[in-house]
Amino acid sequence: MQSAGRVILQRIVRAVLTLWLVVSVVFFILHFSGDPVALLLSDTATPAQIEALRAQLGLDQPLPVQYAKYLGSLVRGDFGNSLRQRQPAMHLVLARFPATLQLAAAAFLLAAVVGLGMGILAAVYRGRVWDRVAMVFTSIIQSGPPFFIGILLILIFSVRLGWLPSSGRGSFKQLILPAITLSGFTMASLTRLSRSALLDVFRNDYIRTARAKGLRESSILTRHALRNAALPLITVAGLELGGLLTGAVITETVFAWPGIGRLAVNSVSTRDYPVVQAAVLFIAAIFVLINFLIDCSYAMIDPRVRGV
């Protein structure tokens, strides 16, 4: 069995390689998408002005040279400056992170409470009303794209009923609709997975033994079933949390939520390379960190993972 230090080192190397691949792919895709100078200057700009700005931004150099310089800057902790706002790119990303984190955390909490609750009820009352309601609900939620659900919620609760604001950030009411929209797919996934995991556990011999001993169903569920069904749930929950952080782009755009996703969309439209690259790198690093923490949590939950 490998030592814990060697396993951790392997995962760190894997994380670094993952981030390097993400950075490389984003770098080349952005640079092949078009020239930002055309958007930074007016239509009346002379060729001399265009070439001067390209030289100032370092875009006149061959692409491999730009790539090598960019990697060197990353190693030094320099993520570049925004082409439009003339501020450090990572500073702009970090300034938007609290808004994205707030939205993702609210959506994840809502998805976990409702999704796990519905999944447990569907498994315990398999084939009954609760089970049918949960499966129909998840099918409807998973079939609707986030932008459609978001617009539908705005039309109902903001335009027609006037109960909730349709955009912006600041009050709790402004968080409700974006959180519901963002949590939908994760909620449905956790419902289906928790139902499936519990049904698999219920088929095991130790569950039948516990019932033969006369233990209450609530005790069997909390002490035996949920604990053994926790590993796949934690894996998917962690990935879904990372997905909420990275997948909030559409939701933030629909509700004008001032997070990293909206910043990235605006930066892509203006070809602000450094900001897009900093945003993608930051989100990728969070995703890798969440996966690492999930791996570490396995040993705490299931002794078999530690080889005990």
TILUM-887425 format. One line per field, with one value per residue: residue number from 1; residue in three letters; x, y, z of N, C-alpha, C in turn. Coordinates in pm, whole numbers, plus 32768, in hexadecimal, padded with zeros to 4 digits. Example, Ala and Ser with C-alpha at 12.3 -4.5 7.8 and 13.67 -1.06 7.14 Angstrom:
i = [1;2] .
aa = [ala;ser] .
nu = [8527;8505] .
nv = [7DC7;7F1F] .
nw = [830C;82C4] .
cau = [84CE;8557] .
cav = [7E3E;7F96] .
caw = [830C;82CA] .
cu = [8528;850A] .
cv = [7EB6;8003] .
cw = [830C;8313] .
***
This chain:
i = [1;2;3;4;5;6;7;8;9;10;11;12;13;14;15;16;17;18;19;20;21;22;23;24;25;26;27;28;29;30;31;32;33;34;35;36;37;38;39;40;41;42;43;44;45;46;47;48;49;50;51;52;53;54;55;56;57;58;59;60;61;62;63;64;65;66;67;68;69;70;71;72;73;74;75;76;77;78;79;80;81;82;83;84;85;86;87;88;89;90;91;92;93;94;95;96;97;98;99;100;101;102;103;104;105;106;107;108;109;110;111;112;113;114;115;116;117;118;119;120;121;122;123;124;125;126;127;128;129;130;131;132;133;134;135;136;137;138;139;140;141;142;143;144;145;146;147;148;149;150;151;152;153;154;155;156;157;158;159;160;161;162;163;164;165;166;167;168;169;170;171;172;173;174;175;176;177;178;179;180;181;182;183;184;185;186;187;188;189;190;191;192;193;194;195;196;197;198;199;200;201;202;203;204;205;206;207;208;209;210;211;212;213;214;215;216;217;218;219;220;221;222;223;224;225;226;227;228;229;230;231;232;233;234;235;236;237;238;239;240;241;242;243;244;245;246;247;248;249;250;251;252;253;254;255;256;257;258;259;260;261;262;263;264;265;266;267;268;269;270;271;272;273;274;275;276;277;278;279;280;281;282;283;284;285;286;287;288;289;290;291;292;293;294;295;296;297;298;299;300;301;302;303;304;305;306;307;308] .
aa = [met;gln;ser;ala;gly;arg;val;ile;leu;gln;arg;ile;val;arg;ala;val;leu;thr;leu;trp;leu;val;val;ser;val;val;phe;phe;ile;leu;his;phe;ser;gly;asp;pro;val;ala;leu;leu;leu;ser;asp;thr;ala;thr;pro;ala;gln;ile;glu;ala;leu;arg;ala;gln;leu;gly;leu;asp;gln;pro;leu;pro;val;gln;tyr;ala;lys;tyr;leu;gly;ser;leu;val;arg;gly;asp;phe;gly;asn;ser;leu;arg;gln;arg;gln;pro;ala;met;his;leu;val;leu;ala;arg;phe;pro;ala;thr;leu;gln;leu;ala;ala;ala;ala;phe;leu;leu;ala;ala;val;val;gly;leu;gly;met;gly;ile;leu;ala;ala;val;tyr;arg;gly;arg;val;trp;asp;arg;val;ala;met;val;phe;thr;ser;ile;ile;gln;ser;gly;pro;pro;phe;phe;ile;gly;ile;leu;leu;ile;leu;ile;phe;ser;val;arg;leu;gly;trp;leu;pro;ser;ser;gly;arg;gly;ser;phe;lys;gln;leu;ile;leu;pro;ala;ile;thr;leu;ser;gly;phe;thr;met;ala;ser;leu;thr;arg;leu;ser;arg;ser;ala;leu;leu;asp;val;phe;arg;asn;asp;tyr;ile;arg;thr;ala;arg;ala;lys;gly;leu;arg;glu;ser;ser;ile;leu;thr;arg;his;ala;leu;arg;asn;ala;ala;leu;pro;leu;ile;thr;val;ala;gly;leu;glu;leu;gly;gly;leu;leu;thr;gly;ala;val;ile;thr;glu;thr;val;phe;ala;trp;pro;gly;ile;gly;arg;leu;ala;val;asn;ser;val;ser;thr;arg;asp;tyr;pro;val;val;gln;ala;ala;val;leu;phe;ile;ala;ala;ile;phe;val;leu;ile;asn;phe;leu;ile;asp;cys;ser;tyr;ala;met;ile;asp;pro;arg;val;arg;gly;val] .
nu = [8054;8038;80E9;805D;80CF;8141;8060;7FD9;8097;808E;7F8D;7FA0;8057;7FB9;7EEE;7F76;7FC0;7EC1;7E66;7F24;7EE0;7DDD;7E12;7EB1;7E07;7D3A;7DD0;7E29;7D36;7CB8;7D6E;7D58;7C5E;7C3E;7CB0;7CEE;7D30;7C9D;7BAD;7BF2;7C42;7BC2;7B01;7B7E;7C89;7DE0;7EC2;7FC0;7F88;7F00;7FC7;807A;7FE9;7FCB;80D4;8103;8061;80D7;8082;80EB;81AE;821F;8138;8192;825D;81CC;8136;81FC;825F;817A;8153;823D;8204;812C;81A9;8239;816D;80E5;7FCF;7F8F;7F08;7DC6;7D51;7C9F;7C47;7D34;7D98;7E1B;7DDC;7D97;7D4E;7C5B;7BC4;7BC6;7B3B;7A3C;7A05;7987;7875;7836;7872;77B7;76C5;76EB;7709;760F;7569;75CE;7599;7481;744F;74C2;742E;7320;733E;73C2;730A;721E;727E;72B3;71B1;7136;71BE;7184;706E;703D;6FA5;6EBB;6DE8;6E98;6F85;6F41;6EFE;6FF8;7097;7014;702F;714B;717B;70FB;718B;7294;7274;7252;7305;73EE;73DD;72DE;723C;7284;7229;7119;70D7;7105;703F;6F59;6F6F;6FDF;6F8B;6E72;6DFF;6E91;6F23;7032;7179;720D;7316;7470;7534;753C;746A;73B7;72D7;7322;73C7;7334;72A9;7387;7415;735F;7346;744F;7473;73D6;741E;74E5;7454;739A;744E;74C5;73E2;7396;7484;74A7;73C1;73EE;74E1;7495;73D2;7471;750B;7447;7419;74DD;756D;75A0;74E5;73F6;742B;7432;7328;72B2;7301;725B;7281;7227;71A4;71FA;72E7;737E;7395;7427;750D;757F;7536;754C;7656;76EE;76A4;771A;7811;77FF;7749;77D2;78A2;781C;7795;7869;78DA;77FF;77EF;78DA;788D;77B8;783E;78D2;7813;776A;7757;768B;75AB;75FD;760D;7504;747D;7509;75D3;76E3;77DD;78F7;78C0;7820;78D7;7999;7909;78D5;79DD;7A32;7998;7A0C;7B09;7BCA;7CD5;7D88;7CDC;7C17;7CB9;7D22;7C36;7BDC;7CB3;7CAD;7BB1;7BD8;7CA3;7C19;7B62;7C0F;7C7A;7B95;7B63;7C47;7C1F;7B3D;7BA2;7C48;7B8A;7B15;7B9B;7B5B;7A51;7A1E;7AB6;7B24;7B9E;7C8D;7D0D;7CE2] .
nv = [7F87;80DF;81F1;8302;83FC;83DB;83AB;849F;8548;84E9;8534;8647;867D;8624;86E1;87CE;8799;878A;8893;8912;88AB;8915;8A29;8A3D;89E6;8AA8;8B8F;8B72;8B52;8C4A;8CFA;8CAF;8D03;8E07;8F5C;9033;913D;91AF;91E3;928E;937C;948C;9498;954B;953E;954A;947C;948D;94D1;93ED;9326;938B;9370;925C;9210;9281;91E4;90F3;904B;9039;8F81;8E2F;8D1D;8C37;8CB3;8D70;8CBC;8C37;8D0E;8D4A;8C64;8C78;8D62;8D0C;8C56;8D06;8D7A;8E42;8EA7;8F48;907B;910F;914C;9213;9294;92CE;9268;917D;9034;8F54;8FD5;904B;8F65;8EEF;8FB3;8F88;8E8F;8E65;8E92;8DC5;8CE6;8D06;8CE1;8BDA;8B48;8B6E;8AF6;89F1;89A2;89AA;88E9;8806;87DF;87C6;870D;8626;85EF;85B5;84DA;841C;83F6;8390;829E;8217;8207;816C;8143;81B5;82DA;83B0;8360;835E;846B;84E6;847C;84DB;85ED;860F;85C3;868D;8770;8734;8732;8833;8948;8A24;8B3A;8B4F;8B02;8BCD;8CB8;8C7A;8C79;8D86;8E00;8DA1;8DD3;8ED1;8F81;8F4A;8F0F;8FB4;8F87;8F57;8FE3;9002;900E;9062;908E;9086;908C;8F90;8F37;8F5D;8E89;8DA1;8D43;8D1C;8C56;8B80;8B46;8AFB;8A1F;8953;8874;87F1;87B0;86F6;862D;85DB;857A;8499;8401;83D4;8342;825E;81FE;81C2;80FE;8031;7FFA;7FA2;7EA3;7E03;7D01;7D45;7E07;7D7A;7CD3;7D89;7DDB;7CE9;7CD3;7D7F;7E92;7FEC;808C;8192;8199;80D9;815B;824A;81F1;8122;810B;8213;8258;819A;81D6;82C3;82FB;82FF;83D3;84AB;84C9;8515;85F6;86A2;86C9;873E;882A;88A9;88BB;896E;8A59;8A7F;8A70;8B46;8C07;8C30;8C5C;8D3D;8DF2;8E03;8E6B;8F51;8F41;8FA6;8EFC;8E17;8D84;8E2B;8EF8;8E6D;8E32;8F34;8F7F;8EC9;8F1A;900D;8FBE;8FBF;8F40;8F0B;8F1D;8E5A;8D74;8D7B;8D5D;8C5E;8BBF;8BE9;8B7D;8A76;8A29;8A2C;895F;8882;8882;8846;8740;86C6;86E3;8646;8546;852B;8524;842C;8364;83AF;8376;8270;815C;808F;8102;815D;8075;7FEB] .
nw = [8000;7FAB;803E;80FE;80CA;7FCC;7F2F;7F4B;7ED4;7DCB;7D86;7D98;7CC8;7BF4;7C05;7BC5;7ABB;7A4C;7A6C;79CB;78CD;78B2;78B5;77CE;76FC;770A;76D8;75C9;7540;756F;74F3;73EE;73B6;7362;732C;7432;741A;734F;73CA;7492;7421;735F;722A;718C;71B6;715F;709A;710D;7217;7265;7251;730C;73FC;7401;7421;751B;75BD;759D;74D8;73E0;73CB;7379;73A7;7442;74D9;756C;7602;769A;7730;77BE;785F;78F5;7981;7A1C;7AC7;7B62;7BE8;7B6A;7ACA;79FB;796A;7946;7800;77CA;78B9;7934;7A21;7B15;7AAA;7B4B;7C32;7BEA;7BC4;7CC6;7D4E;7CF5;7D53;7E5A;7E21;7D69;7E0A;7ED7;7E4B;7DE3;7ED2;7F4E;7E8F;7E95;7F9E;7F9D;7ED6;7F4C;803B;7FDF;7F0C;7F7E;8048;7FB5;7F24;7FED;8056;7F70;7F54;8044;8037;7F51;7E15;7E65;7E9C;7EDF;7E62;7D52;7D2C;7D5D;7C8C;7BA7;7BD2;7BC8;7AC0;7A30;7A84;7A30;7920;78D1;785A;7907;78C1;7858;7930;79E2;795D;7952;7A65;7A9D;7A01;7A82;7BA1;7BB6;7AE2;7AB9;7BBD;7C65;7D4E;7D7F;7D3B;7BF4;7BAF;7C02;7D35;7E97;7F58;8018;7F8D;7E84;7E5E;7E56;7D63;7CA7;7D39;7D48;7C37;7BF3;7C96;7C39;7B80;7C13;7CF8;7C8E;7C3B;7D2F;7DAE;7D11;7D22;7E39;7E71;7DCE;7E40;7F47;7F1E;7EB8;7F9A;804A;7FF1;8054;8128;8236;826F;8265;833A;840E;840E;844E;8554;85CB;85CC;85B6;848F;8465;84F8;846F;837C;83B9;8446;83B5;829A;8222;825F;81D2;80D3;80A8;8024;7EFA;7EF0;7F66;7EB0;7DC0;7E22;7E62;7D61;7CE8;7D79;7D25;7C1B;7C31;7C73;7B8C;7ACA;7ADC;7A21;795D;79FF;7A95;79C6;7966;7A46;7A75;7B34;7BF0;7BD1;7BA8;7AC3;7A20;79FA;7967;787C;7815;77EE;772E;7652;761C;75E6;76B0;7705;77EC;78D0;78A1;789C;79A1;7A34;79E3;7A35;7B4B;7B93;7B3D;7BED;7CE0;7CB0;7C97;7D99;7E30;7DD9;7E40;7F55;7F6E;7F38;8016;80DE;80C9;815F;8260;8273;821C;829E;8206;812C;8192;81AF;8295] .
cau = [8000;8088;80E6;8004;811A;8152;7FDE;7FBF;80F0;8058;7F16;7FCD;808E;7F47;7EA8;7FC7;7FB1;7E39;7E61;7F73;7E91;7D70;7E4C;7EE1;7D94;7CF7;7E2A;7E2A;7CAF;7CA1;7DC1;7D28;7BD6;7C3D;7D0F;7CAB;7D50;7C30;7B43;7C25;7C51;7B50;7B0D;7BCF;7D15;7E3C;7F14;802E;7F50;7EE0;8045;80B4;7FA1;7FED;815A;80F8;8022;8125;803C;8133;820F;81E7;80E4;81E0;82A4;8168;8112;826C;8261;8105;8171;829F;81C0;80DC;8204;825D;80F5;80B3;7F65;7F78;7EAB;7D53;7D6B;7C40;7C40;7DBD;7DAC;7E43;7D6D;7D6D;7D0A;7BD1;7B82;7BB2;7AD5;79B9;79F4;7921;77EE;7827;7871;7736;765F;7704;76EE;757D;7532;75F7;754F;73F8;744F;74E1;73BE;72AA;7360;73D7;728C;71C4;72B7;729E;7122;7118;71F5;713B;6FE5;704B;6F2B;6E46;6DD1;6F11;6FE5;6F13;6F0A;7086;70CA;6FDA;706D;71D4;7177;70D7;71F9;7308;7256;724C;7386;73EB;73B1;724C;7202;7298;71CD;7092;70C7;70FC;6FBB;6EEF;6F7D;7009;6F38;6DE2;6DD7;6ED7;6F4F;70C4;71C2;723A;73A6;74BE;755F;753F;740B;7399;7275;7366;7410;72D9;7295;7402;7439;7304;736A;74D0;7470;7379;745A;7527;73EA;7368;74B8;74D1;7369;73A1;74F5;748D;735C;742E;7544;7450;7392;74DB;7531;73D8;741A;754B;7548;75A3;7467;7393;744B;7406;7296;728F;7318;71F0;72A4;71C9;71CE;7244;736E;73C2;73B3;748E;7588;75B7;7521;7584;76E8;7727;7683;7752;7883;77D7;7706;7837;78E9;77C8;7778;78DE;78E3;7793;7814;7936;783F;776A;7899;78FC;77A0;7711;7763;7608;7554;7629;75ED;7473;744F;7566;7616;776D;783D;7965;7887;77FA;7954;79D7;78BA;78F2;7A68;7A39;795E;7A6A;7B8B;7C26;7D18;7DBA;7C6F;7BDC;7D19;7D27;7BB8;7BD9;7D19;7C7E;7B44;7C12;7CEB;7BB5;7B2D;7C76;7C81;7B20;7B7A;7CAD;7BE0;7AE3;7BF5;7C76;7B19;7AEE;7BD5;7B18;79C9;7A20;7B38;7B59;7BF4;7D10;7D47;7CD2] .
cav = [8000;8157;824C;8376;8468;83C2;83BF;852F;8580;84C6;8585;86D0;867F;861A;8761;882F;8777;87B1;8925;8937;888D;8976;8AAA;8A34;89E0;8B2B;8BEF;8B65;8B6D;8CDA;8D3F;8C8F;8D36;8E8B;8FC0;9095;91C6;91E0;9212;92F7;93F7;94B2;9476;95B0;952E;9535;9402;94A6;94CA;9360;92DF;93BC;9333;91CE;9204;92A2;9173;907B;8FF4;9035;8F14;8DAC;8CE2;8BE9;8D0F;8DA3;8C4F;8C22;8D7F;8D40;8BFE;8CB0;8DC1;8CC0;8C1F;8D75;8DAD;8EB5;8E79;8FAB;90E8;9117;91A1;9282;92DE;92EF;923C;90F0;8FDC;8F03;902E;9057;8EE4;8EE0;9012;8F50;8E0A;8E5B;8E89;8D3D;8C8A;8D14;8CA2;8B4A;8B0E;8B6C;8A91;896C;8986;898D;886A;8798;87C9;8795;8696;85B2;85D1;8571;8459;83C1;83D4;833B;8218;81D9;81EC;8144;8118;81FC;8361;8402;8334;838D;84FD;8507;845A;853A;866F;8610;85BD;8713;87CD;8713;8749;88C3;898D;8A8D;8BBD;8B4A;8B04;8C53;8D17;8C57;8CA9;8E19;8E23;8D82;8E0E;8F5E;8FD1;8F39;8F1A;9024;8F63;8F52;902E;8FAF;901A;90AA;904B;90E0;905F;8F01;8F1D;8F55;8E0A;8D2E;8D0E;8CE0;8BDC;8B16;8B23;8AB7;89A3;88F2;87FA;87AD;8779;867D;85C7;85A5;852C;8417;83B4;83A8;82D7;81E5;81CC;8187;8082;7FCC;7FD6;7F59;7E18;7DBA;7CA4;7D80;7E4F;7D14;7CA6;7DF2;7DD5;7C6E;7CEB;7DD4;7F1F;8046;80B5;8210;8177;8096;81BF;82AA;81B3;80C0;8125;8292;8257;814A;8216;8349;8310;8336;8453;8512;84DE;8562;8678;86F6;86EE;879B;88AD;88E4;88DD;89E7;8ACB;8A93;8A75;8BB5;8C6C;8C4D;8C95;8DC5;8E48;8E17;8EBE;8FC1;8F2D;8FD5;8E98;8DF7;8D56;8E9F;8F3A;8E1F;8E44;8FBB;8F83;8E7E;8F6B;9078;8F7D;8FE9;8EC1;8EF2;8F0A;8DD6;8D0F;8D7C;8D26;8BCD;8B82;8BEF;8B1C;89F1;8A0D;8A0B;88DB;8820;887F;87FE;86B2;8698;86D8;85D2;84CE;8523;8508;83A0;8318;83D3;8341;81DE;8126;8036;8150;8165;7FF0;7FB8] .
caw = [8000;7F9F;80B0;80ED;808C;7F3D;7EF0;7F46;7E6F;7D48;7D6A;7D80;7C3F;7B9A;7C09;7B7B;7A2E;7A25;7A5F;7955;7856;78AA;788E;7743;76A1;7709;7698;7537;750C;7571;7492;7368;73A6;7325;735B;748A;73F3;72FB;7422;74EA;73D4;730C;719C;7148;71DD;70EF;70A8;716A;729E;7280;7268;7389;746A;7402;745C;75A8;7601;7585;747A;7361;73D1;7353;740E;74A4;7532;75C9;765D;76F7;778D;7817;78C3;7950;79D9;7A7D;7B2B;7BBB;7C28;7B1E;7A72;7993;7981;78ED;778B;77C8;7937;795C;7AAB;7B1A;7A86;7BBC;7C91;7BBC;7BDD;7D57;7D79;7CD2;7D8C;7EC4;7DE8;7D34;7E7C;7F1B;7DF7;7DDE;7F57;7F62;7E35;7EC4;8018;7F74;7E8E;7FA7;8097;7F97;7EBE;7FD6;808B;7F57;7F02;805E;805A;7EFD;7F6D;80B3;8008;7EC5;7DD2;7E98;7E67;7EEB;7DFD;7CCE;7D29;7D53;7C07;7B46;7BEB;7B95;7A2E;79FF;7AA1;79DD;7892;78B6;7864;796E;7892;7848;79B7;7A1A;791C;797E;7AEE;7A98;79CC;7AE3;7C26;7BAF;7A87;7ACF;7C4B;7CA3;7DD4;7D8C;7CD4;7B84;7B95;7C65;7DB0;7F0A;7FBE;8016;7F23;7E03;7E58;7E51;7CDC;7C70;7D82;7D1C;7BAE;7BF0;7CE4;7BFF;7B4C;7C83;7D4B;7C4D;7C3D;7DB8;7DCA;7CCE;7D55;7EC2;7E67;7D99;7E9F;7FBA;7EF3;7EB1;8024;8087;7FC2;8092;8193;82BC;8283;8287;83C1;846B;8417;8496;85E2;85FF;85D0;8573;8408;846F;8526;83FF;8316;83E3;8478;8359;820B;81F4;826B;8166;8054;80AB;7FCA;7E77;7F03;7F7D;7E32;7D65;7E5F;7E4F;7CD5;7CCA;7DB1;7CC4;7BA4;7C4C;7C6B;7B01;7A71;7AFB;79B8;7921;7A66;7AB3;7953;7962;7AB5;7A87;7BB4;7BD9;7BFA;7B4C;7A45;79CE;79D6;78FC;7802;77E2;77C0;76B0;75E7;75FC;75D2;7719;7720;7875;7930;7888;78C7;7A33;7A68;79CD;7A8B;7BD5;7BA3;7B31;7C69;7D45;7C8D;7CBA;7E2B;7E63;7DC1;7E9F;7FD8;7F69;7F47;80A0;8137;80C2;81CE;82DB;8273;820B;82C6;81A0;80D4;81D2;81B4;831C] .
cu = [8058;807C;808E;804D;812A;80CF;7FBF;8016;80BD;7FE0;7F3A;8005;801C;7EFA;7EF2;7FBB;7F27;7E2F;7EB1;7F25;7E20;7DA4;7E75;7E6E;7D51;7D4D;7E1E;7D9F;7C94;7CF1;7D9C;7C9E;7BD0;7CA0;7CC8;7CC6;7CE0;7BBD;7B6F;7C31;7BD5;7B69;7B67;7C64;7D6B;7E8A;7F88;7FFE;7F31;7F5F;8086;806F;7FBF;8077;8156;80C0;806F;80E6;807F;8198;81CE;819D;8133;822C;8243;8142;817F;8272;81EC;811C;81D9;8263;816E;8133;822C;81E5;80BB;804D;7F42;7F14;7E3A;7D72;7D12;7C44;7CC9;7DD5;7DDB;7DCC;7D3B;7D28;7C77;7B83;7B64;7B47;7A48;799E;798E;7894;77D4;781F;77EC;76C8;766F;76E4;7658;753C;7553;75AA;74BE;73F0;7467;746B;7347;72CA;7372;7356;722B;71F9;72A2;720C;70FD;714A;71A6;70AF;6FE7;6FC6;6EAE;6E42;6E50;6F77;6FBE;6F22;6F9C;70BC;7092;701B;70FA;71D7;7158;714B;726F;72F0;7254;72D3;737E;73B7;7319;7208;720F;7238;713D;7076;70B9;7070;6F4D;6EFB;6FA7;6FA8;6EA3;6DB9;6E1B;6F0B;6FE5;7106;71FA;72D0;73EA;74E1;7563;74E6;73F4;7337;72B7;73B2;73B4;72CD;7315;7428;73E0;732A;73EA;74CA;7421;73B8;749F;74C2;73B4;73CF;74C5;7456;7374;7411;74DD;7424;739D;7490;7500;740C;73F8;7502;74C4;73D7;7485;751C;7544;7527;73F9;73AB;741B;736F;7269;72A2;72AF;7213;723D;7200;721E;72D4;73BE;73EC;7427;7513;75CC;75AE;7566;761C;7728;7707;76C8;77BF;7859;7792;776A;7883;7899;77AB;77EF;78EE;7876;77AF;7877;78EF;77EB;77C2;78BF;7886;7740;7711;76DB;75AD;757B;7609;7558;7444;74AC;75AA;76AA;77D8;78A8;792F;7862;7875;7998;798E;78D6;7980;7A7C;7A06;79B9;7AF8;7BF4;7C6D;7D41;7D4B;7C2F;7C39;7D23;7CAA;7BB4;7C3E;7CEA;7C11;7B7A;7C5D;7C8A;7B7D;7B8F;7C81;7C0C;7B31;7BE0;7C71;7B7F;7B30;7C23;7C04;7AEF;7B1D;7B91;7A8F;79C8;7AA9;7B75;7BB5;7C81;7D54;7D3C;7C77] .
cv = [807E;81AC;82C4;83E8;8457;83D6;8453;8571;8562;851C;8617;86DF;867A;869E;87CB;8816;879F;8847;8953;891D;88F2;89FD;8AA8;8A36;8A68;8B93;8BE9;8B7E;8C02;8D22;8D1F;8CCA;8DBF;8EE8;9026;9126;9203;9216;9283;937D;9412;948D;94D8;95A4;950F;94B3;9415;949C;9439;9313;930A;937D;929D;91B7;9220;922D;90F1;901B;8FEE;8FC4;8E90;8D6D;8C89;8C41;8D49;8D39;8C38;8C93;8D78;8CD8;8C30;8D13;8D7A;8C88;8C8B;8DAF;8E27;8E82;8EDF;9015;90E4;9176;921C;92D6;9302;92D2;91AB;9094;8F8B;8F57;903F;8FD7;8ED3;8F3F;8FDE;8ECA;8E04;8E4E;8DFD;8CD7;8C8F;8CCC;8C0B;8B08;8B06;8B01;8A04;8944;8960;8904;87F5;8779;878A;8712;861B;858C;8586;84E8;83F2;8397;8377;82AD;81D0;81B1;81C8;8110;815E;828A;83B5;83E0;8368;8424;8526;84ED;84B7;85C3;8677;860C;8646;8773;87B3;872E;87DD;8905;8A02;8B14;8BC1;8B50;8B8E;8CB9;8CFB;8C89;8D41;8E43;8E0D;8DD7;8EA2;8FB0;8FC6;8F50;8F8E;9007;8F73;8FA5;8FD0;8FB4;9061;9055;90B1;90B0;8FC9;8EDE;8F10;8ED2;8D94;8CF2;8CD6;8C5E;8B68;8AE7;8AD1;8A2F;8934;886F;87AB;876D;86F6;860D;8588;8552;84A0;83C2;8380;833A;8255;81A8;8188;8104;8011;7F9C;7F81;7EC5;7DC4;7D66;7CE6;7DD4;7DEC;7CDF;7D0B;7DF1;7D59;7C7E;7D46;7E66;7F73;8072;8137;81F7;8132;80FC;8217;8268;8156;80EC;81A5;8293;820A;8182;829D;8360;8343;83BD;84C4;8531;8538;85ED;86D6;8724;8751;8826;88F3;890D;8959;8A63;8AE9;8AA5;8AE6;8C20;8C94;8C90;8D24;8E24;8E67;8E78;8F35;8FBB;8F4C;8F74;8E80;8DCC;8DC8;8EEE;8EF3;8E31;8ECC;8FC3;8F36;8ED2;8FDE;9044;8FB1;8F6B;8EAD;8ED7;8E80;8D68;8D08;8D3F;8C8E;8B86;8B7F;8B87;8A8E;89CA;89E9;897F;886C;8812;8832;8769;8679;8685;8662;8552;84BC;84FE;8476;8351;8338;8391;82A9;81A7;80CA;807E;815B;80DD;7FB2;7F3D] .
cw = [8000;801E;8092;80A9;7FF7;7EF2;7EE1;7EDC;7DE2;7D24;7D53;7CF3;7BDA;7B93;7BB8;7AE4;79FA;7A0F;79E5;78D5;7844;7879;77FB;76E1;7697;76C3;7600;74FB;7506;7506;7402;734E;7365;7367;73B3;7463;73A0;734F;747D;74A4;7381;727B;7151;7169;7163;7103;710A;71FB;72C4;72A0;72EC;7402;7473;7440;74F2;75F9;75EE;7523;73F2;735C;73A5;73C8;7470;7507;7599;7631;76C5;775E;77F0;7884;7927;79B1;7A44;7AEC;7B90;7C05;7BE5;7AB8;7A06;79BD;791C;787A;778A;7847;796F;79F0;7AAA;7B05;7AFD;7C27;7C6A;7BD8;7C72;7D8B;7D5C;7D18;7DFE;7E8E;7DB2;7DA4;7EC5;7ECD;7DF6;7E63;7F71;7F0C;7E65;7F42;7FF7;7F2F;7EEB;8002;804F;7F4F;7F13;801F;8030;7F32;7F6F;8066;7FE7;7F12;7FDA;8088;7F74;7E8D;7E02;7E60;7E6C;7E80;7D74;7CC2;7D15;7CC8;7B9C;7B55;7BB1;7AFD;79F3;7A0F;7A43;794A;786E;78C2;78C6;793C;7881;78D0;79F6;79E0;7947;7A0B;7AF2;7A69;7A33;7B61;7C25;7B5C;7AAC;7B60;7C93;7D2F;7DE7;7D1F;7C6B;7B6D;7C09;7CDE;7E21;7F79;7FB1;7FA7;7E9A;7DF1;7E3B;7DC5;7C9E;7CB5;7D59;7C90;7BA9;7C35;7CA0;7BD5;7BBB;7CE0;7D11;7C51;7CC7;7DDE;7D8F;7D08;7DE2;7EC4;7E39;7DFD;7F15;7F95;7EE6;7F3D;8065;8060;8008;8109;821B;82D8;82A9;8315;842A;847B;8463;852C;861F;860B;8586;84EC;840B;849B;84B8;8396;833E;8407;8413;82C7;81DC;81F9;81F8;80DD;8045;8043;7F40;7E83;7F16;7EFC;7DD5;7D9E;7E4E;7DC0;7CAF;7D03;7D55;7C45;7BB8;7C42;7BDB;7AA3;7A8B;7A90;7982;7987;7A87;7A41;794F;79CC;7AD1;7B0E;7BA2;7C0B;7B91;7AC3;79E8;79A2;7962;7878;77C4;77AB;773F;763C;75BF;75E4;7634;774D;77B1;78DA;791E;78BA;795F;7A70;7A58;7A27;7B1D;7BEE;7B9A;7BB0;7CD8;7D2D;7CB4;7D52;7E67;7E4E;7E23;7F2A;7FDE;7F7C;7FD7;8100;8133;813B;8253;82E6;8270;8230;825C;813F;810D;81D8;823D;831A] .
***
